[in-house]
Amino acid sequence: MPKNLLKVIDPIIQRNELFAHPENLLLCMIIDKRYHIRELGFRIIIKAANLDCNRKSTRSFQPPNTNFLATDYIEIFHWNIITPSPPPLMRRFSRDLEEEPRDLF
């Protein structure tokens, strides 16, 4: 696609990437067929849950920068740069994940 069109389209895609929200991608990661992706997903969720416990205020959603050159869905975000929140679906289980995560991988 021509670069002049990408300059217009990419910001719109980034602003409207509801299904590619980091919390949704974490859920996809923990059910991936690849072991190392599942493990990475659980590690990020555990880290996010620990950070979330220390949060004193309500978080505000800021759309993270999207990597449009990604070749795999786990590369859409730079996980070491963003501060993810645990997926609401997993908040109840995050303490259990710290105790026996090996059983889940």
KOLMAR-746422 format. One record per atom (N, C-alpha, C, O): residue number from 1; residue in one letter; atom name; x, y, z. Coordinates in pm, whole numbers, plus 50000, padded with zeros to 5 digits. Example, Ala and Ser with C-alpha at 12.3 -4.5 7.8 and 13.67 -1.06 7.14 Angstrom:
+-----+---+----+-------+-------+-------+
|   k | r |  a |     x |     y |     z |
+-----+---+----+-------+-------+-------+
|   1 | a |  N | 51319 | 49431 | 50780 |
|   1 | a | CA | 51230 | 49550 | 50780 |
|   1 | a |  C | 51320 | 49670 | 50780 |
|   1 | a |  O | 51424 | 49668 | 50846 |
|   2 | s |  N | 51285 | 49775 | 50708 |
|   2 | s | CA | 51367 | 49894 | 50714 |
|   2 | s |  C | 51290 | 50003 | 50787 |
|   2 | s |  O | 51341 | 50114 | 50804 |
+-----+---+----+-------+-------+-------+
***
This chain:
+-----+---+----+-------+-------+-------+
|   k | r |  a |     x |     y |     z |
+-----+---+----+-------+-------+-------+
|   1 | m |  N | 50085 | 49883 | 50000 |
|   1 | m | CA | 50000 | 50000 | 50000 |
|   1 | m |  C | 50090 | 50124 | 50000 |
|   1 | m |  O | 50194 | 50125 | 50067 |
|   2 | p |  N | 50053 | 50226 | 49928 |
|   2 | p | CA | 50135 | 50348 | 49924 |
|   2 | p |  C | 50147 | 50414 | 50062 |
|   2 | p |  O | 50054 | 50409 | 50143 |
|   3 | k |  N | 50261 | 50475 | 50086 |
|   3 | k | CA | 50288 | 50535 | 50218 |
|   3 | k |  C | 50192 | 50648 | 50251 |
|   3 | k |  O | 50158 | 50667 | 50368 |
|   4 | n |  N | 50148 | 50723 | 50151 |
|   4 | n | CA | 50055 | 50832 | 50180 |
|   4 | n |  C | 49921 | 50779 | 50232 |
|   4 | n |  O | 49856 | 50844 | 50314 |
|   5 | l |  N | 49879 | 50661 | 50186 |
|   5 | l | CA | 49756 | 50600 | 50238 |
|   5 | l |  C | 49779 | 50540 | 50377 |
|   5 | l |  O | 49691 | 50547 | 50463 |
|   6 | l |  N | 49896 | 50482 | 50399 |
|   6 | l | CA | 49927 | 50425 | 50530 |
|   6 | l |  C | 49926 | 50532 | 50639 |
|   6 | l |  O | 49887 | 50504 | 50752 |
|   7 | k |  N | 49969 | 50653 | 50605 |
|   7 | k | CA | 49968 | 50762 | 50703 |
|   7 | k |  C | 49826 | 50795 | 50748 |
|   7 | k |  O | 49806 | 50840 | 50861 |
|   8 | v |  N | 49730 | 50774 | 50662 |
|   8 | v | CA | 49590 | 50800 | 50696 |
|   8 | v |  C | 49526 | 50680 | 50765 |
|   8 | v |  O | 49454 | 50695 | 50863 |
|   9 | i |  N | 49553 | 50561 | 50714 |
|   9 | i | CA | 49485 | 50440 | 50761 |
|   9 | i |  C | 49539 | 50390 | 50895 |
|   9 | i |  O | 49460 | 50351 | 50981 |
|  10 | d |  N | 49670 | 50389 | 50913 |
|  10 | d | CA | 49729 | 50332 | 51035 |
|  10 | d |  C | 49678 | 50396 | 51164 |
|  10 | d |  O | 49645 | 50323 | 51258 |
|  11 | p |  N | 49669 | 50530 | 51173 |
|  11 | p | CA | 49615 | 50588 | 51298 |
|  11 | p |  C | 49469 | 50549 | 51325 |
|  11 | p |  O | 49429 | 50535 | 51440 |
|  12 | i |  N | 49391 | 50533 | 51219 |
|  12 | i | CA | 49251 | 50494 | 51238 |
|  12 | i |  C | 49243 | 50350 | 51288 |
|  12 | i |  O | 49166 | 50321 | 51379 |
|  13 | i |  N | 49323 | 50262 | 51230 |
|  13 | i | CA | 49325 | 50123 | 51277 |
|  13 | i |  C | 49371 | 50117 | 51422 |
|  13 | i |  O | 49314 | 50045 | 51503 |
|  14 | q |  N | 49475 | 50194 | 51455 |
|  14 | q | CA | 49527 | 50193 | 51591 |
|  14 | q |  C | 49423 | 50243 | 51691 |
|  14 | q |  O | 49411 | 50188 | 51800 |
|  15 | r |  N | 49349 | 50346 | 51655 |
|  15 | r | CA | 49250 | 50402 | 51745 |
|  15 | r |  C | 49130 | 50308 | 51764 |
|  15 | r |  O | 49066 | 50310 | 51869 |
|  16 | n |  N | 49100 | 50227 | 51665 |
|  16 | n | CA | 48983 | 50140 | 51669 |
|  16 | n |  C | 49016 | 49993 | 51687 |
|  16 | n |  O | 48937 | 49907 | 51648 |
|  17 | e |  N | 49129 | 49962 | 51744 |
|  17 | e | CA | 49172 | 49823 | 51759 |
|  17 | e |  C | 49114 | 49759 | 51885 |
|  17 | e |  O | 49188 | 49715 | 51972 |
|  18 | l |  N | 48984 | 49754 | 51894 |
|  18 | l | CA | 48919 | 49704 | 52015 |
|  18 | l |  C | 48946 | 49556 | 52039 |
|  18 | l |  O | 48968 | 49515 | 52153 |
|  19 | f |  N | 48946 | 49477 | 51935 |
|  19 | f | CA | 48967 | 49333 | 51953 |
|  19 | f |  C | 49114 | 49300 | 51975 |
|  19 | f |  O | 49146 | 49192 | 52025 |
|  20 | a |  N | 49202 | 49390 | 51939 |
|  20 | a | CA | 49344 | 49368 | 51961 |
|  20 | a |  C | 49391 | 49437 | 52089 |
|  20 | a |  O | 49508 | 49473 | 52101 |
|  21 | h |  N | 49300 | 49457 | 52182 |
|  21 | h | CA | 49334 | 49515 | 52312 |
|  21 | h |  C | 49433 | 49421 | 52382 |
|  21 | h |  O | 49418 | 49300 | 52371 |
|  22 | p |  N | 49533 | 49474 | 52453 |
|  22 | p | CA | 49631 | 49387 | 52520 |
|  22 | p |  C | 49568 | 49280 | 52609 |
|  22 | p |  O | 49619 | 49168 | 52615 |
|  23 | e |  N | 49461 | 49313 | 52679 |
|  23 | e | CA | 49396 | 49214 | 52765 |
|  23 | e |  C | 49339 | 49098 | 52683 |
|  23 | e |  O | 49346 | 48983 | 52726 |
|  24 | n |  N | 49284 | 49128 | 52567 |
|  24 | n | CA | 49232 | 49022 | 52480 |
|  24 | n |  C | 49345 | 48937 | 52423 |
|  24 | n |  O | 49332 | 48815 | 52411 |
|  25 | l |  N | 49455 | 49001 | 52387 |
|  25 | l | CA | 49567 | 48925 | 52334 |
|  25 | l |  C | 49628 | 48834 | 52440 |
|  25 | l |  O | 49676 | 48725 | 52408 |
|  26 | l |  N | 49628 | 48878 | 52566 |
|  26 | l | CA | 49679 | 48792 | 52673 |
|  26 | l |  C | 49594 | 48665 | 52685 |
|  26 | l |  O | 49648 | 48557 | 52706 |
|  27 | l |  N | 49464 | 48679 | 52671 |
|  27 | l | CA | 49378 | 48560 | 52674 |
|  27 | l |  C | 49407 | 48467 | 52557 |
|  27 | l |  O | 49406 | 48345 | 52572 |
|  28 | c |  N | 49435 | 48525 | 52441 |
|  28 | c | CA | 49472 | 48441 | 52325 |
|  28 | c |  C | 49605 | 48372 | 52349 |
|  28 | c |  O | 49625 | 48257 | 52309 |
|  29 | m |  N | 49696 | 48441 | 52415 |
|  29 | m | CA | 49829 | 48384 | 52439 |
|  29 | m |  C | 49822 | 48262 | 52531 |
|  29 | m |  O | 49895 | 48165 | 52510 |
|  30 | i |  N | 49735 | 48265 | 52632 |
|  30 | i | CA | 49734 | 48153 | 52727 |
|  30 | i |  C | 49665 | 48029 | 52673 |
|  30 | i |  O | 49668 | 47924 | 52736 |
|  31 | i |  N | 49602 | 48039 | 52556 |
|  31 | i | CA | 49544 | 47920 | 52494 |
|  31 | i |  C | 49613 | 47885 | 52363 |
|  31 | i |  O | 49565 | 47800 | 52287 |
|  32 | d |  N | 49725 | 47949 | 52337 |
|  32 | d | CA | 49802 | 47921 | 52216 |
|  32 | d |  C | 49857 | 47779 | 52219 |
|  32 | d |  O | 49882 | 47726 | 52327 |
|  33 | k |  N | 49876 | 47718 | 52104 |
|  33 | k | CA | 49929 | 47581 | 52097 |
|  33 | k |  C | 50077 | 47577 | 52133 |
|  33 | k |  O | 50128 | 47473 | 52175 |
|  34 | r |  N | 50146 | 47688 | 52118 |
|  34 | r | CA | 50290 | 47692 | 52145 |
|  34 | r |  C | 50315 | 47714 | 52294 |
|  34 | r |  O | 50266 | 47810 | 52353 |
|  35 | y |  N | 50390 | 47624 | 52352 |
|  35 | y | CA | 50416 | 47626 | 52496 |
|  35 | y |  C | 50478 | 47759 | 52541 |
|  35 | y |  O | 50434 | 47817 | 52640 |
|  36 | h |  N | 50579 | 47807 | 52469 |
|  36 | h | CA | 50649 | 47928 | 52512 |
|  36 | h |  C | 50558 | 48051 | 52506 |
|  36 | h |  O | 50578 | 48145 | 52583 |
|  37 | i |  N | 50461 | 48052 | 52417 |
|  37 | i | CA | 50366 | 48163 | 52410 |
|  37 | i |  C | 50271 | 48157 | 52529 |
|  37 | i |  O | 50241 | 48260 | 52590 |
|  38 | r |  N | 50223 | 48037 | 52562 |
|  38 | r | CA | 50137 | 48022 | 52681 |
|  38 | r |  C | 50211 | 48067 | 52806 |
|  38 | r |  O | 50156 | 48139 | 52889 |
|  39 | e |  N | 50335 | 48024 | 52820 |
|  39 | e | CA | 50413 | 48061 | 52938 |
|  39 | e |  C | 50432 | 48213 | 52945 |
|  39 | e |  O | 50419 | 48272 | 53052 |
|  40 | l |  N | 50464 | 48274 | 52832 |
|  40 | l | CA | 50480 | 48420 | 52828 |
|  40 | l |  C | 50350 | 48489 | 52867 |
|  40 | l |  O | 50352 | 48585 | 52944 |
|  41 | g |  N | 50237 | 48441 | 52816 |
|  41 | g | CA | 50108 | 48499 | 52851 |
|  41 | g |  C | 50081 | 48492 | 53000 |
|  41 | g |  O | 50037 | 48591 | 53060 |
|  42 | f |  N | 50107 | 48377 | 53061 |
|  42 | f | CA | 50085 | 48364 | 53205 |
|  42 | f |  C | 50180 | 48453 | 53284 |
|  42 | f |  O | 50141 | 48511 | 53385 |
|  43 | r |  N | 50303 | 48464 | 53240 |
|  43 | r | CA | 50400 | 48550 | 53311 |
|  43 | r |  C | 50356 | 48696 | 53306 |
|  43 | r |  O | 50367 | 48767 | 53406 |
|  44 | i |  N | 50308 | 48740 | 53192 |
|  44 | i | CA | 50263 | 48879 | 53180 |
|  44 | i |  C | 50139 | 48902 | 53266 |
|  44 | i |  O | 50128 | 49007 | 53330 |
|  45 | i |  N | 50047 | 48806 | 53270 |
|  45 | i | CA | 49927 | 48820 | 53353 |
|  45 | i |  C | 49964 | 48826 | 53501 |
|  45 | i |  O | 49909 | 48908 | 53575 |
|  46 | i |  N | 50056 | 48742 | 53545 |
|  46 | i | CA | 50099 | 48743 | 53685 |
|  46 | i |  C | 50165 | 48876 | 53719 |
|  46 | i |  O | 50137 | 48935 | 53824 |
|  47 | k |  N | 50251 | 48924 | 53631 |
|  47 | k | CA | 50317 | 49053 | 53653 |
|  47 | k |  C | 50213 | 49165 | 53658 |
|  47 | k |  O | 50221 | 49253 | 53745 |
|  48 | a |  N | 50118 | 49163 | 53567 |
|  48 | a | CA | 50014 | 49266 | 53563 |
|  48 | a |  C | 49928 | 49261 | 53689 |
|  48 | a |  O | 49889 | 49366 | 53741 |
|  49 | a |  N | 49898 | 49142 | 53738 |
|  49 | a | CA | 49817 | 49129 | 53859 |
|  49 | a |  C | 49890 | 49186 | 53979 |
|  49 | a |  O | 49829 | 49251 | 54064 |
|  50 | n |  N | 50021 | 49163 | 53987 |
|  50 | n | CA | 50099 | 49218 | 54098 |
|  50 | n |  C | 50105 | 49370 | 54091 |
|  50 | n |  O | 50099 | 49436 | 54195 |
|  51 | l |  N | 50118 | 49425 | 53972 |
|  51 | l | CA | 50118 | 49571 | 53957 |
|  51 | l |  C | 49981 | 49629 | 53987 |
|  51 | l |  O | 49970 | 49739 | 54042 |
|  52 | d |  N | 49877 | 49556 | 53950 |
|  52 | d | CA | 49740 | 49602 | 53970 |
|  52 | d |  C | 49705 | 49610 | 54118 |
|  52 | d |  O | 49626 | 49695 | 54158 |
|  53 | c |  N | 49762 | 49522 | 54200 |
|  53 | c | CA | 49734 | 49522 | 54344 |
|  53 | c |  C | 49784 | 49650 | 54409 |
|  53 | c |  O | 49726 | 49697 | 54507 |
|  54 | n |  N | 49891 | 49707 | 54356 |
|  54 | n | CA | 49950 | 49827 | 54414 |
|  54 | n |  C | 49887 | 49956 | 54362 |
|  54 | n |  O | 49919 | 50064 | 54411 |
|  55 | r |  N | 49801 | 49945 | 54265 |
|  55 | r | CA | 49739 | 50063 | 54205 |
|  55 | r |  C | 49638 | 50125 | 54301 |
|  55 | r |  O | 49552 | 50056 | 54356 |
|  56 | k |  N | 49650 | 50255 | 54321 |
|  56 | k | CA | 49562 | 50325 | 54414 |
|  56 | k |  C | 49450 | 50401 | 54343 |
|  56 | k |  O | 49350 | 50437 | 54405 |
|  57 | s |  N | 49467 | 50426 | 54216 |
|  57 | s | CA | 49367 | 50503 | 54143 |
|  57 | s |  C | 49310 | 50420 | 54028 |
|  57 | s |  O | 49361 | 50313 | 53995 |
|  58 | t |  N | 49204 | 50471 | 53970 |
|  58 | t | CA | 49143 | 50406 | 53855 |
|  58 | t |  C | 49232 | 50427 | 53734 |
|  58 | t |  O | 49281 | 50537 | 53709 |
|  59 | r |  N | 49251 | 50321 | 53660 |
|  59 | r | CA | 49338 | 50333 | 53543 |
|  59 | r |  C | 49261 | 50398 | 53428 |
|  59 | r |  O | 49140 | 50380 | 53415 |
|  60 | s |  N | 49332 | 50472 | 53348 |
|  60 | s | CA | 49272 | 50529 | 53228 |
|  60 | s |  C | 49331 | 50457 | 53108 |
|  60 | s |  O | 49452 | 50433 | 53101 |
|  61 | f |  N | 49246 | 50424 | 53015 |
|  61 | f | CA | 49292 | 50348 | 52898 |
|  61 | f |  C | 49359 | 50440 | 52799 |
|  61 | f |  O | 49301 | 50539 | 52754 |
|  62 | q |  N | 49480 | 50406 | 52765 |
|  62 | q | CA | 49553 | 50473 | 52659 |
|  62 | q |  C | 49586 | 50367 | 52554 |
|  62 | q |  O | 49656 | 50271 | 52585 |
|  63 | p |  N | 49537 | 50381 | 52433 |
|  63 | p | CA | 49568 | 50279 | 52331 |
|  63 | p |  C | 49719 | 50268 | 52313 |
|  63 | p |  O | 49786 | 50368 | 52286 |
|  64 | p |  N | 49773 | 50147 | 52326 |
|  64 | p | CA | 49918 | 50132 | 52307 |
|  64 | p |  C | 49956 | 50145 | 52161 |
|  64 | p |  O | 49873 | 50128 | 52071 |
|  65 | n |  N | 50082 | 50175 | 52138 |
|  65 | n | CA | 50130 | 50183 | 52000 |
|  65 | n |  C | 50126 | 50045 | 51937 |
|  65 | n |  O | 50166 | 49945 | 51997 |
|  66 | t |  N | 50077 | 50041 | 51817 |
|  66 | t | CA | 50064 | 49915 | 51744 |
|  66 | t |  C | 50184 | 49895 | 51654 |
|  66 | t |  O | 50228 | 49987 | 51585 |
|  67 | n |  N | 50236 | 49775 | 51655 |
|  67 | n | CA | 50346 | 49738 | 51566 |
|  67 | n |  C | 50284 | 49684 | 51437 |
|  67 | n |  O | 50246 | 49568 | 51430 |
|  68 | f |  N | 50275 | 49768 | 51336 |
|  68 | f | CA | 50212 | 49728 | 51210 |
|  68 | f |  C | 50302 | 49635 | 51127 |
|  68 | f |  O | 50258 | 49581 | 51026 |
|  69 | l |  N | 50425 | 49618 | 51170 |
|  69 | l | CA | 50516 | 49527 | 51100 |
|  69 | l |  C | 50519 | 49389 | 51164 |
|  69 | l |  O | 50604 | 49307 | 51128 |
|  70 | a |  N | 50429 | 49363 | 51256 |
|  70 | a | CA | 50426 | 49235 | 51327 |
|  70 | a |  C | 50398 | 49120 | 51231 |
|  70 | a |  O | 50319 | 49133 | 51138 |
|  71 | t |  N | 50467 | 49009 | 51256 |
|  71 | t | CA | 50444 | 48889 | 51175 |
|  71 | t |  C | 50365 | 48784 | 51251 |
|  71 | t |  O | 50322 | 48684 | 51194 |
|  72 | d |  N | 50345 | 48807 | 51381 |
|  72 | d | CA | 50268 | 48716 | 51465 |
|  72 | d |  C | 50185 | 48802 | 51561 |
|  72 | d |  O | 50226 | 48914 | 51593 |
|  73 | y |  N | 50072 | 48753 | 51604 |
|  73 | y | CA | 49985 | 48836 | 51686 |
|  73 | y |  C | 50048 | 48878 | 51818 |
|  73 | y |  O | 50011 | 48982 | 51874 |
|  74 | i |  N | 50143 | 48801 | 51870 |
|  74 | i | CA | 50205 | 48840 | 51997 |
|  74 | i |  C | 50300 | 48958 | 51980 |
|  74 | i |  O | 50343 | 49017 | 52079 |
|  75 | e |  N | 50334 | 48993 | 51857 |
|  75 | e | CA | 50424 | 49105 | 51830 |
|  75 | e |  C | 50349 | 49235 | 51804 |
|  75 | e |  O | 50412 | 49337 | 51777 |
|  76 | i |  N | 50217 | 49234 | 51811 |
|  76 | i | CA | 50139 | 49355 | 51784 |
|  76 | i |  C | 50175 | 49465 | 51883 |
|  76 | i |  O | 50177 | 49583 | 51847 |
|  77 | f |  N | 50202 | 49427 | 52008 |
|  77 | f | CA | 50244 | 49524 | 52110 |
|  77 | f |  C | 50383 | 49489 | 52158 |
|  77 | f |  O | 50423 | 49372 | 52155 |
|  78 | h |  N | 50456 | 49588 | 52201 |
|  78 | h | CA | 50586 | 49566 | 52264 |
|  78 | h |  C | 50558 | 49545 | 52413 |
|  78 | h |  O | 50540 | 49641 | 52487 |
|  79 | w |  N | 50555 | 49419 | 52456 |
|  79 | w | CA | 50512 | 49384 | 52591 |
|  79 | w |  C | 50605 | 49438 | 52699 |
|  79 | w |  O | 50563 | 49455 | 52813 |
|  80 | n |  N | 50730 | 49466 | 52664 |
|  80 | n | CA | 50821 | 49520 | 52764 |
|  80 | n |  C | 50807 | 49671 | 52780 |
|  80 | n |  O | 50863 | 49728 | 52873 |
|  81 | i |  N | 50732 | 49735 | 52693 |
|  81 | i | CA | 50712 | 49880 | 52701 |
|  81 | i |  C | 50577 | 49915 | 52765 |
|  81 | i |  O | 50570 | 50006 | 52847 |
|  82 | i |  N | 50472 | 49842 | 52729 |
|  82 | i | CA | 50339 | 49875 | 52783 |
|  82 | i |  C | 50323 | 49818 | 52923 |
|  82 | i |  O | 50394 | 49725 | 52962 |
|  83 | t |  N | 50231 | 49874 | 52998 |
|  83 | t | CA | 50198 | 49823 | 53131 |
|  83 | t |  C | 50058 | 49763 | 53122 |
|  83 | t |  O | 49959 | 49834 | 53135 |
|  84 | p |  N | 50051 | 49632 | 53099 |
|  84 | p | CA | 49919 | 49570 | 53082 |
|  84 | p |  C | 49846 | 49556 | 53214 |
|  84 | p |  O | 49907 | 49551 | 53321 |
|  85 | s |  N | 49716 | 49548 | 53205 |
|  85 | s | CA | 49633 | 49514 | 53320 |
|  85 | s |  C | 49592 | 49369 | 53303 |
|  85 | s |  O | 49581 | 49321 | 53191 |
|  86 | p |  N | 49570 | 49299 | 53414 |
|  86 | p | CA | 49526 | 49160 | 53398 |
|  86 | p |  C | 49388 | 49157 | 53333 |
|  86 | p |  O | 49304 | 49241 | 53363 |
|  87 | p |  N | 49363 | 49062 | 53246 |
|  87 | p | CA | 49229 | 49051 | 53187 |
|  87 | p |  C | 49126 | 49033 | 53298 |
|  87 | p |  O | 49148 | 48952 | 53389 |
|  88 | p |  N | 49014 | 49104 | 53294 |
|  88 | p | CA | 48913 | 49091 | 53400 |
|  88 | p |  C | 48871 | 48946 | 53423 |
|  88 | p |  O | 48841 | 48907 | 53536 |
|  89 | l |  N | 48870 | 48867 | 53317 |
|  89 | l | CA | 48834 | 48727 | 53329 |
|  89 | l |  C | 48931 | 48649 | 53416 |
|  89 | l |  O | 48893 | 48550 | 53478 |
|  90 | m |  N | 49057 | 48692 | 53421 |
|  90 | m | CA | 49161 | 48619 | 53493 |
|  90 | m |  C | 49192 | 48677 | 53631 |
|  90 | m |  O | 49270 | 48618 | 53705 |
|  91 | r |  N | 49133 | 48789 | 53668 |
|  91 | r | CA | 49166 | 48852 | 53797 |
|  91 | r |  C | 49142 | 48759 | 53914 |
|  91 | r |  O | 49218 | 48760 | 54011 |
|  92 | r |  N | 49040 | 48679 | 53906 |
|  92 | r | CA | 49007 | 48588 | 54015 |
|  92 | r |  C | 49111 | 48477 | 54030 |
|  92 | r |  O | 49128 | 48421 | 54139 |
|  93 | f |  N | 49180 | 48444 | 53922 |
|  93 | f | CA | 49273 | 48332 | 53922 |
|  93 | f |  C | 49419 | 48374 | 53934 |
|  93 | f |  O | 49506 | 48287 | 53945 |
|  94 | s |  N | 49449 | 48502 | 53934 |
|  94 | s | CA | 49589 | 48545 | 53927 |
|  94 | s |  C | 49671 | 48497 | 54046 |
|  94 | s |  O | 49789 | 48467 | 54030 |
|  95 | r |  N | 49614 | 48489 | 54165 |
|  95 | r | CA | 49687 | 48438 | 54282 |
|  95 | r |  C | 49716 | 48289 | 54266 |
|  95 | r |  O | 49824 | 48242 | 54304 |
|  96 | d |  N | 49623 | 48213 | 54210 |
|  96 | d | CA | 49645 | 48070 | 54187 |
|  96 | d |  C | 49756 | 48047 | 54085 |
|  96 | d |  O | 49829 | 47949 | 54094 |
|  97 | l |  N | 49767 | 48136 | 53989 |
|  97 | l | CA | 49870 | 48122 | 53887 |
|  97 | l |  C | 50009 | 48132 | 53946 |
|  97 | l |  O | 50102 | 48065 | 53900 |
|  98 | e |  N | 50025 | 48215 | 54050 |
|  98 | e | CA | 50156 | 48231 | 54112 |
|  98 | e |  C | 50197 | 48105 | 54187 |
|  98 | e |  O | 50316 | 48073 | 54194 |
|  99 | e |  N | 50101 | 48033 | 54242 |
|  99 | e | CA | 50133 | 47916 | 54323 |
|  99 | e |  C | 50170 | 47795 | 54238 |
|  99 | e |  O | 50273 | 47732 | 54263 |
| 100 | e |  N | 50091 | 47761 | 54140 |
| 100 | e | CA | 50113 | 47640 | 54059 |
| 100 | e |  C | 50101 | 47667 | 53909 |
| 100 | e |  O | 50018 | 47605 | 53843 |
| 101 | p |  N | 50183 | 47759 | 53855 |
| 101 | p | CA | 50167 | 47788 | 53712 |
| 101 | p |  C | 50208 | 47673 | 53621 |
| 101 | p |  O | 50158 | 47663 | 53509 |
| 102 | r |  N | 50297 | 47585 | 53665 |
| 102 | r | CA | 50345 | 47475 | 53581 |
| 102 | r |  C | 50231 | 47384 | 53535 |
| 102 | r |  O | 50234 | 47333 | 53423 |
| 103 | d |  N | 50132 | 47365 | 53621 |
| 103 | d | CA | 50021 | 47277 | 53585 |
| 103 | d |  C | 49940 | 47334 | 53468 |
| 103 | d |  O | 49875 | 47260 | 53395 |
| 104 | l |  N | 49945 | 47465 | 53452 |
| 104 | l | CA | 49865 | 47529 | 53349 |
| 104 | l |  C | 49936 | 47538 | 53215 |
| 104 | l |  O | 49871 | 47556 | 53112 |
| 105 | f |  N | 50067 | 47527 | 53215 |
| 105 | f | CA | 50142 | 47537 | 53090 |
| 105 | f |  C | 50131 | 47407 | 53019 |
| 105 | f |  O | 50186 | 47392 | 52910 |
+-----+---+----+-------+-------+-------+
***
